[in-house]
């Protein structure tokens, strides 16, 4: 069975199937901020959605990060490294990408399992 939460015309924010949770791409709350703040609020949104889906950041399987400019890679990683629980780092990829809106600096897509 596939369960879709917060479904709109274009996407669902959460899709659950056989105990696996897929989050749609998440961006920051305030795109006027720098990479540190955008990363922090993006990860806060991920944490909230994982909790809503019956999981948490210790149960992440995979994360794909899209960063607008690799010059921000180290600063984004500093926030990421402090957010991920020690010993629970997911498989991860990070690529430089054009963003849907020019002011966005980072986006993430996460796959996790239920607790």
N, C-alpha and C positions, 0 to 999 in steps of 0.2 A: 504494500500500500504506500502511496505517495501522499504526504501531507504538505500542503503549501500554506504558509502563514504570511499575512500582510501582502496579499496578491493584488497587483494592479494590472493595467492593460499590457504593460511591457515586461514586468518581472515580479517575482515573489522575493521578499526580503529574506525568507528562510524556506528551505525545502528540506523535508526529512524523508528518508527512505531506508528501511531496514537498519535503523539505529545510527545511520550516518546523517550528519547535518551539513547542509551547504548554505553558506551565506552569500548573498549578492555582494558586489563590490561596495565597500564602505569608504567614505571620504570624511573629512573633518567637519566640525560643527560651524567653524568660522574661517572662511577662506581668506580673510584679510590678515591672518596671522602667518608667522614664519613656519618653517619645516618642523621645528620642535613642537610647537603648539598644535599644528595640524596633525602630526603623528599622534600626540597624546590624546586628542579628542576623537580621532579616528579609532584608536584602540579602545577607548571608553565605549564607543558605540558597538564595537565587536563584542566586548565583554557583556554588555547589556543584551545583545541578541543571543549570544550563547546561553546566557542564563534563562532567557525566555524560551529557548529551545530545549532546555533540560541538560545543559552541558556547562563547561567552563574552559578557561584557557589551558588547564592541565590536560584536557582531552582533545586538543587540536591535533589533527593529523598532518595538515598541509596549510601553508600560507603562501600566497603569491602577492608580492608587493610591486606596485607600479610607481616609479618615481620620475618626476618631470625632468630633473637634472641631477646627474650623478655627483655633482659638486656637493649636494646635500646628503649623500649616502652615509657618511660617518655620523652626522648629527641625527639622522633618522635612526640609524643603528643603535645609537646610545639610548634613545627612548625605547626602542624595541627590546634591547638587551635587559633593561631594568624592568620591563613589563612581563616578559616571559619567565615563568617560574623555573628555577634551576632544575635541570634534569628533565624538563618537559618541552624542550624545543621541538617544534614540528619540522617536517620536511619543508624547505623554503626555497623560493626563487625570488629574485628581485631584478626587474628589468627597467631600463629607461624607456619612457613612453610619453607620447602626446596625451594630454588629458582632455576630457570632455569640455571642461571650462578652463580657460587660461590661468585663472587664479589658483586652481588646485595644484598642489605640489606632490601629493602622495595619495594612493588608493590601495586597498587591500581586499583580497578575496580569501575566504577561509573555509576549510572543510574540517569537521570535528566529528566525534562520536558522542552519543548520549552517555551520561554518567551511569 
